[in-house]
Amino acid sequence: MNIALCHFRVGETDGVSLEMEKWKKVLEKMGHNVYLVAGSLGTTDGYVIPELHYRHEVNDKFVRNAYHELTDYKNEEEFKKEVLEFAGKIEEGLTRFVKEYNIDVLVPNNIWSLGWGLPAAIAFDNVSEKLGIKCVAHHHDFYWEREKYSSPTCNFVNEILDNHFPPQHDLVKHVVINKIAQDEMKRRKSLDTTIVPNVFDFNATVWDKDDYNKGFRERIGLKENDIMILQATRIAERKAIELAIDLVGELIKDENIKELCNNLLYDGRKFDADSRIVLVFAGLPESEGKYIELLKKRAEEKNVELLFINDIIEHSRCELEGKKCYSLWDAYVFADLITYPSILEGWGNQFLEGLFAKKPMVVYEYPVYKTDIKEKGFNIVSLGDTHVVDEDGLVKVDEAIIKKAAKECIKLLTDKEYRNNVVEENFDLGKKYFSYESLEKILSGLF
């Protein structure tokens, strides 16, 4: 079959882009022809429909008027007219693509679930029905999960959310990525769904130090004996990155520094008085308002050093404008620990990456971790599963939990045998439950 995987963007380091690449590989292995369709391609190949762009200025205006305040239009009718006109442009581009490439199945990713692209949802539904194209709708995140989409400004927006998020007709099969979403879809929309968890290629070549990345630490300003704590996710409020700052703030306290100085690190390096513990951000900054400034303020208060390196991280290794860029995988190679403090995830790509990279992980037990992942038996440093929000809107967990987590991190940084046992056991569990082979079994029943 000819299958089109569709999203607002592809070829980037966000979770949906990464998952689409995995589906593409597995579907091609199954003998299908697979195309990528998006508003932007990043560093991959595909078909562009410009109006699908994640940050298209017209769609930004629609989002603002749909969920914040209807201020750019005289009335609801004028807003509706412009949304439908824009949907028509997307429909035109998608129809042209479907006919040109003889597409049998469309796979919209988040287009019918997130609430971000109102015109896109309408357009995809129209194309499916008018051309009789089957769809496997891959829902990663839902509008009802996000505060942003909780207060539609008019009836038209409510109607779109009711009718197209997601559409309910026989041409569409629905895929979700966790048990919570499956239950919610049944409760809210009376729809049956198939759970397809995030997966990873556990048979891939192990990420390692090589001639291309050997200068990575030096490039980002780290010395050989510095400890690199990697936050690989995008920078957004729900990632609760402030918890990683709190953890590093605890690690740099005198008693913990003394413990590190009194022992060799797990790989034989010597941590000394001149060594630093640095929190490195590899992901795209996608936060609302002042979040990054608040993170910097929290870090300053706790004397935590932050490094923002997304400007040299790309979807894959490349050279841009004469500048050497690394893949996200290169960042993992040089990390000593991974922080994953998200309070909300649709599933958790970076969790799987950490398993494959064989790095110890510090994890906040977000709801989907508890329902879909924890039961598999992974050995993680836990930040608990309850939190409060302070006056700045930043997340906090009990100080005792941070202290306990820091002590566990010290053990993982200094006890080679213990560390190896933890990461090898986690790798084996990941391969057992979340591999490409397990994905192929599920997809063979959908296509």
C-alpha positions as CSV (number, residue, x, y, z in Angstrom):
1,M,0.0,0.0,0.0
2,N,0.9,3.7,-0.4
3,I,0.8,5.2,3.1
4,A,1.2,8.9,4.0
5,L,2.3,9.8,7.6
6,C,1.1,13.4,8.2
7,H,1.9,16.0,10.8
8,F,2.5,19.7,11.2
9,R,6.2,19.1,11.1
10,V,8.6,16.2,10.5
11,G,12.4,15.7,10.7
12,E,12.8,17.3,14.0
13,T,13.6,16.1,17.5
14,D,10.0,16.3,19.0
15,G,8.3,13.1,20.0
16,V,5.8,12.9,17.2
17,S,8.5,13.4,14.5
18,L,10.6,10.7,16.0
19,E,7.7,8.3,16.3
20,M,6.7,8.9,12.7
21,E,10.2,7.9,11.6
22,K,9.9,4.6,13.5
23,W,6.5,3.9,11.9
24,K,8.0,4.7,8.5
25,K,10.9,2.2,9.0
26,V,8.6,-0.6,10.2
27,L,5.9,-0.1,7.6
28,E,8.6,-0.1,4.8
29,K,10.0,-3.3,6.3
30,M,6.5,-4.7,6.0
31,G,6.6,-3.9,2.2
32,H,4.6,-0.6,2.1
33,N,5.6,2.6,0.3
34,V,5.6,5.4,3.0
35,Y,5.6,9.1,2.4
36,L,5.9,12.0,4.9
37,V,3.6,15.0,4.6
38,A,4.0,18.1,6.8
39,G,4.2,21.9,6.9
40,S,8.0,21.7,7.4
41,L,10.5,18.9,6.8
42,G,13.4,19.7,9.1
43,T,16.3,17.5,7.9
44,T,14.2,14.8,6.3
45,D,12.5,14.3,2.9
46,G,8.8,14.6,2.3
47,Y,5.9,16.5,0.7
48,V,5.2,20.0,2.0
49,I,1.8,21.6,2.4
50,P,2.9,25.1,3.6
51,E,-0.4,25.8,5.4
52,L,0.2,22.9,7.7
53,H,3.3,24.5,9.2
54,Y,3.3,24.3,13.0
55,R,3.9,28.0,13.5
56,H,2.2,29.3,10.4
57,E,1.3,32.9,11.2
58,V,-2.3,32.5,10.1
59,N,-2.8,29.4,12.3
60,D,-1.2,31.2,15.2
61,K,-3.9,33.8,14.8
62,F,-6.6,31.2,14.7
63,V,-5.3,29.5,17.9
64,R,-5.2,32.9,19.7
65,N,-8.7,33.7,18.6
66,A,-10.1,30.2,19.2
67,Y,-8.8,29.7,22.7
68,H,-7.7,33.0,24.2
69,E,-9.9,35.9,22.9
70,L,-11.8,36.5,19.7
71,T,-10.2,39.9,19.0
72,D,-9.0,39.9,15.4
73,Y,-12.5,39.4,13.9
74,K,-15.7,41.4,14.0
75,N,-17.7,38.4,15.0
76,E,-17.7,34.6,15.0
77,E,-19.0,34.4,11.5
78,E,-16.0,36.3,10.1
79,F,-13.7,34.0,12.1
80,K,-15.4,30.9,10.8
81,K,-15.2,32.1,7.2
82,E,-11.4,32.6,7.4
83,V,-10.8,29.3,9.1
84,L,-12.8,27.4,6.4
85,E,-11.0,29.3,3.7
86,F,-7.7,28.2,5.1
87,A,-8.9,24.7,5.5
88,G,-9.8,24.8,1.8
89,K,-6.2,25.6,1.0
90,I,-4.9,22.6,3.0
91,E,-7.6,20.4,1.5
92,E,-6.5,21.4,-2.0
93,G,-2.8,20.6,-1.3
94,L,-3.7,17.3,0.4
95,T,-6.0,16.3,-2.5
96,R,-3.3,17.0,-5.0
97,F,-0.8,14.9,-3.0
98,V,-3.2,12.0,-2.5
99,K,-4.0,11.8,-6.2
100,E,-0.4,12.3,-7.4
101,Y,1.0,9.5,-5.2
102,N,-2.1,7.2,-5.3
103,I,-2.3,7.2,-1.5
104,D,-4.3,4.3,0.0
105,V,-4.1,5.3,3.7
106,L,-3.6,8.6,5.5
107,V,-2.1,8.6,9.0
108,P,-2.8,12.0,10.6
109,N,-0.6,12.4,13.7
110,N,-2.2,14.7,16.3
111,I,-4.1,16.5,13.6
112,W,-7.4,15.1,14.9
113,S,-6.6,15.2,18.6
114,L,-4.5,18.2,19.8
115,G,-6.7,21.1,18.8
116,W,-3.8,23.1,17.4
117,G,-4.7,23.0,13.7
118,L,-8.5,23.6,13.4
119,P,-8.3,24.1,9.6
120,A,-6.0,21.0,9.2
121,A,-8.5,18.8,11.0
122,I,-11.4,19.9,8.8
123,A,-9.3,19.5,5.6
124,F,-8.1,16.0,6.4
125,D,-11.7,14.9,7.3
126,N,-13.0,16.4,4.0
127,V,-10.3,14.6,1.9
128,S,-10.9,11.3,3.6
129,E,-14.7,11.4,3.0
130,K,-14.7,13.0,-0.5
131,L,-12.0,10.6,-1.8
132,G,-12.9,7.6,0.3
133,I,-9.4,7.4,1.7
134,K,-9.0,5.2,4.7
135,C,-7.2,6.7,7.7
136,V,-5.3,5.4,10.7
137,A,-5.5,8.3,13.1
138,H,-2.5,8.4,15.4
139,H,-3.5,10.4,18.5
140,H,-0.5,11.3,20.7
141,D,-1.9,14.2,22.6
142,F,-5.4,15.5,23.2
143,Y,-7.0,19.0,23.5
144,W,-8.6,18.0,26.7
145,E,-5.2,17.4,28.3
146,R,-4.0,20.9,27.8
147,E,-5.0,24.1,29.6
148,K,-4.4,26.1,26.4
149,Y,-7.5,24.5,24.7
150,S,-9.8,24.4,27.7
151,S,-11.8,27.6,27.0
152,P,-13.0,27.9,23.4
153,T,-14.1,31.4,22.6
154,C,-17.1,30.6,20.5
155,N,-19.6,27.8,19.4
156,F,-17.8,27.3,16.1
157,V,-14.6,26.1,17.9
158,N,-16.7,23.8,20.1
159,E,-18.4,22.4,17.0
160,I,-15.0,21.7,15.3
161,L,-13.7,20.0,18.5
162,D,-16.9,17.9,18.7
163,N,-17.0,16.9,15.0
164,H,-13.3,16.6,13.9
165,F,-11.3,15.8,17.1
166,P,-11.5,13.1,16.1
167,P,-14.0,12.4,13.3
168,Q,-16.2,9.4,13.8
169,H,-16.9,7.5,10.6
170,D,-16.1,4.1,9.2
171,L,-13.1,5.2,7.1
172,V,-11.1,6.0,10.3
173,K,-9.3,3.6,12.7
174,H,-8.1,5.2,15.9
175,V,-4.7,4.6,17.6
176,V,-3.7,6.0,21.0
177,I,-0.5,5.5,22.8
178,N,-1.5,4.7,26.4
179,K,-4.3,3.3,28.6
180,I,-5.4,6.6,30.0
181,A,-6.1,7.9,26.4
182,Q,-7.9,4.7,25.5
183,D,-10.2,5.1,28.5
184,E,-10.8,8.8,27.8
185,M,-11.6,8.2,24.1
186,K,-14.2,5.6,25.1
187,R,-15.7,7.9,27.8
188,R,-15.7,11.2,25.9
189,K,-16.2,10.0,22.3
190,S,-17.5,6.4,22.6
191,L,-14.7,5.3,20.3
192,D,-12.8,2.0,20.4
193,T,-9.0,2.4,20.0
194,T,-5.9,0.4,19.6
195,I,-2.9,1.1,21.9
196,V,0.4,1.5,20.1
197,P,3.1,2.4,22.6
198,N,6.1,4.4,21.7
199,V,8.9,2.1,20.5
200,F,12.6,2.1,19.8
201,D,15.0,0.2,17.6
202,F,16.8,-1.8,20.2
203,N,18.7,-3.6,17.5
204,A,20.3,-0.4,16.2
205,T,24.0,0.2,16.4
206,V,24.9,1.3,19.9
207,W,25.6,5.0,20.2
208,D,29.2,5.5,21.1
209,K,32.1,7.9,21.0
210,D,33.6,8.2,17.5
211,D,35.6,10.5,15.2
212,Y,32.6,12.7,14.5
213,N,31.5,13.4,18.1
214,K,34.7,13.0,20.1
215,G,35.0,16.8,20.5
216,F,31.4,17.1,21.7
217,R,32.2,17.9,25.4
218,E,34.8,20.4,24.5
219,R,32.5,22.0,21.9
220,I,29.8,22.7,24.5
221,G,32.3,23.9,27.1
222,L,32.7,20.8,29.4
223,K,35.9,19.5,30.7
224,E,36.7,15.7,30.7
225,N,36.0,15.4,34.5
226,D,32.8,17.4,34.6
227,I,29.6,15.6,35.1
228,M,27.0,16.1,32.4
229,I,23.3,15.8,33.4
230,L,21.3,15.7,30.2
231,Q,17.7,17.0,29.8
232,A,16.9,15.8,26.3
233,T,13.3,16.9,26.1
234,R,12.0,20.1,24.5
235,I,11.9,23.0,27.0
236,A,8.2,23.4,27.9
237,E,6.3,23.9,31.2
238,R,4.9,20.3,31.3
239,K,8.4,19.0,31.2
240,A,8.9,20.4,34.7
241,I,12.6,21.0,34.1
242,E,12.8,22.9,37.3
243,L,12.9,19.5,39.1
244,A,16.1,18.7,37.3
245,I,17.5,22.0,38.5
246,D,16.5,21.1,42.1
247,L,18.2,17.8,41.7
248,V,21.4,19.3,40.5
249,G,21.2,21.9,43.2
250,E,21.2,19.0,45.7
251,L,24.0,17.2,44.0
252,I,26.3,20.2,44.2
253,K,25.9,20.5,48.0
254,D,29.2,20.0,49.9
255,E,28.4,16.5,51.3
256,N,27.6,15.2,47.8
257,I,30.6,16.9,46.2
258,K,32.8,15.4,48.9
259,E,31.4,11.9,48.2
260,L,32.1,12.3,44.5
261,C,35.7,13.6,45.2
262,N,36.4,10.6,47.4
263,N,35.5,8.1,44.7
264,L,36.4,7.5,41.1
265,L,33.5,8.0,38.8
266,Y,31.9,4.9,37.2
267,D,34.2,5.2,34.1
268,G,37.4,5.9,35.9
269,R,37.4,9.6,35.7
270,K,38.4,11.6,38.7
271,F,36.0,14.2,40.0
272,D,37.9,16.9,41.8
273,A,37.5,20.4,43.3
274,D,37.7,22.0,39.8
275,S,35.1,19.7,38.3
276,R,31.5,20.9,37.7
277,I,28.1,19.3,37.5
278,V,26.3,20.9,34.6
279,L,22.6,20.6,33.5
280,V,22.6,20.4,29.7
281,F,19.5,21.2,27.6
282,A,19.5,19.6,24.2
283,G,15.8,20.2,23.2
284,L,13.9,22.9,21.3
285,P,12.8,25.8,23.4
286,E,9.0,25.7,23.1
287,S,7.8,27.3,26.3
288,E,5.1,29.8,26.9
289,G,5.8,33.3,28.3
290,K,8.6,33.5,30.9
291,Y,9.3,29.9,31.5
292,I,12.9,29.9,30.4
293,E,13.6,33.0,32.4
294,L,12.0,31.4,35.5
295,L,14.2,28.3,35.0
296,K,17.3,30.5,34.8
297,K,16.2,32.3,38.0
298,R,15.7,29.0,39.8
299,A,19.1,27.8,38.6
300,E,20.8,31.1,39.8
301,E,19.2,30.7,43.2
302,K,20.6,27.2,43.5
303,N,24.0,27.9,41.9
304,V,23.2,25.4,39.1
305,E,25.0,25.8,35.8
306,L,22.8,25.5,32.7
307,L,24.0,24.9,29.2
308,F,21.6,25.4,26.2
309,I,22.9,23.5,23.2
310,N,19.9,23.1,20.9
311,D,21.6,25.4,18.3
312,I,24.1,22.6,17.5
313,I,21.6,19.7,17.8
314,E,19.8,18.5,14.7
315,H,17.6,15.6,13.6
316,S,20.8,13.9,12.3
317,R,24.5,14.8,12.0
318,C,25.1,17.5,9.5
319,E,26.9,20.8,8.7
320,L,24.8,23.9,8.6
321,E,26.4,27.2,7.3
322,G,29.8,25.8,8.0
323,K,28.9,24.8,11.6
324,K,29.2,21.2,12.7
325,C,25.9,19.9,14.2
326,Y,25.3,16.8,16.2
327,S,22.4,14.5,16.5
328,L,20.5,14.1,19.8
329,W,22.1,10.7,20.1
330,D,25.6,12.3,20.4
331,A,24.4,14.2,23.4
332,Y,23.3,10.9,25.0
333,V,26.8,9.4,24.5
334,F,28.4,12.0,26.7
335,A,25.7,12.2,29.4
336,D,26.5,10.8,32.8
337,L,22.8,10.9,33.9
338,I,19.5,11.6,32.2
339,T,16.8,13.7,33.9
340,Y,13.1,13.1,32.8
341,P,11.0,15.1,35.2
342,S,7.9,15.6,33.0
343,I,4.6,15.8,34.9
344,L,2.7,15.1,31.7
345,E,3.7,12.9,28.7
346,G,1.6,11.2,26.1
347,W,4.0,8.3,26.4
348,G,7.7,9.1,26.7
349,N,10.2,8.9,23.8
350,Q,13.1,10.2,25.9
351,F,12.5,7.4,28.4
352,L,13.1,4.9,25.7
353,E,16.2,6.8,24.4
354,G,17.7,6.7,27.9
355,L,17.1,2.9,28.0
356,F,18.8,2.4,24.7
357,A,21.7,4.7,25.6
358,K,22.2,2.7,28.7
359,K,22.2,5.7,31.0
360,P,20.7,5.9,34.5
361,M,17.5,8.0,34.5
362,V,15.9,10.3,37.1
363,V,12.1,10.2,36.4
364,Y,9.0,11.9,37.8
365,E,6.3,9.2,37.7
366,Y,3.9,11.0,35.5
367,P,0.4,9.3,35.0
368,V,1.2,7.3,31.9
369,Y,4.5,6.1,33.4
370,K,2.4,4.7,36.2
371,T,-0.3,3.1,34.0
372,D,1.8,1.8,31.0
373,I,5.5,1.6,31.9
374,K,6.1,1.1,35.6
375,E,4.6,-2.4,35.6
376,K,7.4,-3.6,33.4
377,G,9.9,-3.3,36.2
378,F,12.3,-0.6,35.2
379,N,15.0,0.6,37.7
380,I,14.9,4.4,37.8
381,V,15.7,7.1,40.3
382,S,12.2,8.3,41.2
383,L,11.1,11.8,41.9
384,G,7.8,10.5,43.2
385,D,4.3,11.0,41.7
386,T,3.0,14.0,43.6
387,H,3.9,17.7,43.2
388,V,2.8,21.2,44.1
389,V,3.0,24.3,42.0
390,D,4.6,27.5,43.5
391,E,3.7,31.1,43.1
392,D,5.7,31.3,39.8
393,G,3.9,28.3,38.4
394,L,6.9,26.1,38.8
395,V,6.7,22.5,40.0
396,K,8.1,21.3,43.3
397,V,8.3,17.9,45.0
398,D,9.1,17.1,48.6
399,E,12.6,18.0,49.6
400,A,13.2,14.6,51.1
401,I,12.5,13.0,47.7
402,I,15.1,15.3,46.0
403,K,17.7,14.4,48.7
404,K,17.0,10.7,48.3
405,A,17.2,10.9,44.5
406,A,20.6,12.8,44.8
407,K,22.0,10.0,47.0
408,E,20.9,7.4,44.4
409,C,22.5,9.5,41.7
410,I,25.8,9.6,43.6
411,K,25.7,5.7,43.8
412,L,25.1,5.5,40.0
413,L,27.9,7.9,39.3
414,T,30.5,6.1,41.5
415,D,29.5,2.4,41.6
416,K,30.4,0.9,38.3
417,E,29.0,-2.6,38.9
418,Y,25.7,-1.3,40.3
419,R,25.3,1.2,37.4
420,N,26.1,-1.5,34.8
421,N,23.5,-3.9,36.3
422,V,20.9,-1.2,36.3
423,V,21.3,0.0,32.8
424,E,21.7,-3.5,31.3
425,E,18.6,-4.7,33.0
426,N,16.6,-1.6,31.8
427,F,17.9,-2.1,28.2
428,D,16.7,-5.7,28.2
429,L,13.2,-4.8,29.5
430,G,13.0,-2.1,26.9
431,K,13.9,-4.5,24.1
432,K,11.4,-7.0,25.4
433,Y,8.4,-4.6,25.5
434,F,9.0,-1.6,23.3
435,S,11.0,-2.8,20.2
436,Y,10.3,-2.4,16.5
437,E,9.3,-6.1,16.5
438,S,6.5,-5.4,19.0
439,L,5.4,-2.4,16.8
440,E,5.3,-4.6,13.7
441,K,2.9,-7.1,15.3
442,I,0.5,-4.3,16.1
443,L,0.7,-2.5,12.8
444,S,0.1,-5.7,10.8
445,G,-3.4,-5.7,12.3
446,L,-4.0,-2.0,11.3
447,F,-2.8,-2.0,7.7
